[in-house]
Amino acid sequence: MPSFAMSRNRMSGHHPGKGKRNKIKMAEQLLLLNQQDLEEQLSKITEQVFLRAKKEIEAQQSEKYLSPKVVAELLDINVCTLWRWEKSGYLLPIRVGAKVRYRKSDIDKLLDGKD
């Protein structure tokens, strides 16, 4: 029976998986850039990446981290609730070694009602 299925595919011109390879080849494009255009594009991309990294670093440096006890007091909940929220993915802490900390910005979002 398998030999019949293989010969049927050959006769019909159907090749499993071949269509996918054709789509990938069709999506490929060849771009020609002179050196100056390439350098300009690389410069723009580098600048964008640098600015994004700088913003991220600044945000991390200004971020405050709170202990589970402080967060529980702020939200008027039990510390066990924080553990359940972590397991469900609702509020994820940052772990540094054995210490658990929560981002103040995440807590502010919860208090503002912006899950």
Secondary structure, DSSP 8 states (H G I E B T S, - for coil): -HHHHHHHHHHHT--TTHHHHHHHHHH-------HHHHHHHHHHHHHHHHHHHHHHHHHHHH--EE-HHHHHHHHT--HHHHHHHHHHTSS--EEETTEEEEEHHHHHHHHHT--
